[in-house]
Amino acid sequence: MSLPKRRFDSLIIGAGGAGLNAALRLSAADARVAVVSKVFPTRSHTVAAQGGVNAALANVLPDDWHWHMFDTVKGSDYLGDQDAIEYMCREAIPTVYELEHAGVPFSRLDNGRIYQRAFGGMSQNFGGDQAARTCAAADRTGHAILHTLYQQNLRARTHFFDEFFAIDLLRDEEGAILGALVLEIETGAPLVIEAKTTLLATGGYGQVFRTTTNAFINTGDGMAMALRAGVPLQDMEFFQFHPTGVAGKGMLITEGARGEGGYLMNVRGERFMERYAPKALDLASRDVVSRAIATEVREGRGCGEEGDHVLLKLDHLGRDVVGRRLPGISEICRTFLGIDPAEEPIPVFPTAHYAMGGIPTDRLGRVVAPARHGPEEVVPGLYAAGECACVSVHGANRLGGNSLLDILVFGRAAGNDIIQFLKEKPNHRPLPDSAVEPALARLARWDRKGEGETVHAVKADLRKLMEDHCGVFRTEAVMAEGVDKLKALRERIDGVRLRDHSQTFNTARIEALELDNLVDVGMATLMSALYRQESRGAHSRVDFPKRDDANWMKHSLYFREGDRMDFKPVRTKPLTVESFPPKERVY
Ligand SMILES: Cc1cc2nc3c(=O)[nH]c(=O)nc-3n(C[C@H](O)[C@H](O)[C@H](O)COP(=O)(O)OP(=O)(O)OC[C@H]3O[C@@H](n4cnc5c(N)ncnc54)[C@H](O)[C@@H]3O)c2cc1C
């Protein structure tokens, strides 16, 4: 084959917190690691994380990892796998200390310990008083973590392919993953990266919705690559809408703003969360607060000329707290709204934020898929970690501060397991031409300029479609119509026009590839949502308003081939402690 080729022990696609924490393990163990990222590593979405990362350090209030585990299981609406949740909550404590020692500049308490703030859905003593568990670097925690991990990787001599776009995985006849075909964005030159293991750490896909906190790069590429390699996606109906996006725009106002004492108000000036979550109030779980806001607006108690949002009040906290603990959101308010949150309330409305579902993995980051013979097997050589993966620790609803934790803990676990894999299987498998051909064919689909409509036009229709047909409240008829519309939209992708200015050609081609990925993950979301006939966590069905454990205490799996659905059991048994049986979820 005449394509240029590079060989590494391990390929990591994605340079966010998950990819970089895995890479650091591997480089430190002297493995040859390549990290591919479509943007410069420190521009990955992890950099935008504001509020913090959870660990039961007990620096501010009493705490225990077991309480953290309870809150996470309850927050997941009992759909999270309890073995993975136990592992994550226990590992949280050494993980945060490891970050501290690597140089993350956490905010400090007067006694010098790491500052921890209150976040939603968190309690002391299994559902008691509010806990303070979220370790923060002001409201720029992700920035602090990502830059530290990047610097540590430079020191460990991780090999970076910056601004390279992964097209597809390479797969042999036996289904083993042998690396990926990537494209150098600047030149448009394809490159084969051959590796003994490949880790997908490509982040989320918030761009499938019109109003989102996610960056333009969050287009679900890794999830779509997994789908094309025959791996299903798990629990895709569960997409988190963050309660406090800037109304009409979508940028995030961290839950930390409510953690510091901010609260929500409707047009009558009522603190309406009193009616929806009498105990936890504004710090109830995100799905609960988002539904409360959407209900206030639907029932005519919204604010503003259109009555289409509510207000987040911070001015009573004083300029010092707002300035010191929430400098980033003050800046967002000044830039995008022209207001000062220390003086005026912020107009907010729920915005698409986080994918609970993704590529199914075990606790070690290994991708597991239904086997040809038997219930489930590990896909040889393939790993996934971070927001693109589903371990599953978030189940039907993620708690704030648990995603940075997930990417760090399971990025590290994947890195450790890959080291083991490389010891046991030191040789590359042969790479036949047939493994590269499907990826090349995918690239060739858009190796032209074309005449039709623009990528932008189709993408705008997709995002509106997903918002209209798969939003905070869902019904059978609306979603079924959405699936039909999405099938029709899928047909339009092949005909899109790529801008013909030669210098923009590669980026235009990449936008088409991203759109193709978004349509696949959008379909996974809609199909899974249509199938699940109950309300659980973030998935709220007007026509099935109750949780139905008898029929639906199971994970969904969507397969791209034939838009097929399947299901698998929830792992309710933790590793060392008693399990938490399902209960009604009240805050
Ligand atoms: C605004 C915002 C605030 C948040 N705040 C918090 C918070 O306070 N606490 C918390 O716990 N969680 C928070 N979250 C969620 C959390 O930040 C993310 O879930 C997490 O950072 C995702 O990390 P990741 O490593 O999986 O992926 P990302 O950081 O998204 O990185 C993905 C990487 O994949 C690369 N990539 C993707 N596709 C390709 C491709 N085709 N080819 C090559 N490279 C590719 C990208 O270049 C990037 O390097 C927040 C999210 C947002 C959007």
The ligand as an ORCA input file, in Angstrom:
! r2SCAN-3c Opt
* xyz 0 1
  C     -18.887     24.056     29.339
  C     -18.699     22.760     30.071
  C     -18.436     22.758     31.438
  C     -18.271     21.554     32.127
  N     -18.000     21.597     33.466
  C     -17.794     20.429     34.129
  C     -17.429     20.430     35.510
  O     -17.282     21.462     36.129
  N     -17.243     19.243     36.119
  C     -17.370     18.051     35.482
  O     -17.175     17.011     36.091
  N     -17.692     18.030     34.156
  C     -17.892     19.187     33.473
  N     -18.209     19.146     32.144
  C     -18.158     17.867     31.427
  C     -16.703     17.475     31.173
  O     -15.927     18.619     31.047
  C     -16.553     16.640     29.910
  O     -17.453     15.569     29.931
  C     -15.132     16.090     29.815
  O     -14.184     17.118     29.951
  C     -14.898     15.335     28.532
  O     -13.540     14.960     28.477
  P     -13.000     13.949     27.394
  O     -11.556     13.729     27.676
  O     -13.879     12.769     27.318
  O     -13.176     14.714     25.994
  P     -12.825     16.197     25.501
  O     -12.163     17.022     26.506
  O     -14.070     16.705     24.858
  O     -11.750     15.912     24.377
  C     -12.048     15.238     23.169
  C     -10.791     15.122     22.342
  O     -11.043     14.312     21.205
  C     -10.476     14.905     20.057
  N     -11.236     14.424     18.902
  C     -12.580     14.299     18.774
  N     -12.882     13.802     17.551
  C     -11.714     13.602     16.916
  C     -11.355     13.117     15.625
  N     -12.268     12.724     14.724
  N     -10.048     13.074     15.306
  C      -9.091     13.489     16.174
  N      -9.374     13.951     17.398
  C     -10.665     14.000     17.760
  C     -10.590     16.398     20.314
  O      -9.652     17.100     19.527
  C     -10.249     16.451     21.808
  O      -8.859     16.447     21.969
  C     -18.375     20.343     31.434
  C     -18.633     20.339     30.070
  C     -18.824     21.530     29.395
  C     -19.150     21.469     27.929
*
